[in-house]
């Protein structure tokens, strides 16, 4: 098993661009029902993950600013440095599993830092707990003799 076998590819992942407004970003989060999503630069590099809490803290840290003015700011102003850093597509399974235990998803990048997709905790659990068809056939053959 390797990272690629667990990867949800970029084309199937809801993500935001770092130059989106805060308002647009919140609307996308709400539309898709996610509490956190990857954030990319326009050239496809992973720049971070943003969560609902990041937006909340952003607004609370600026109590004198009008919310409507804050909504027009860019998403990159909300991102926390080093929150949910990506792993390389070459990462070992032990390191990937360790990261997946602490996050709902782990962002995966290639050797150039380009975002490839995510590995979700759910995918990891399923892969480790649901036997493959080949294993099931082998077990059945062993039982049946």
Secondary structure, DSSP 8 states (H G I E B T S, - for coil): --HHHH-EEGGGS-EEETTSBHHHHHHHHHHHT-SEEEEE-TTSBEEEEEEHHHHHHHHHTTTTS-HHHHHTSBGGGT--TTTT--EETT--HHHHHHHHHHSSEEEEE-TT-BEEEEEEHHHHHHHHHS--HHHHHHHHHHHH-
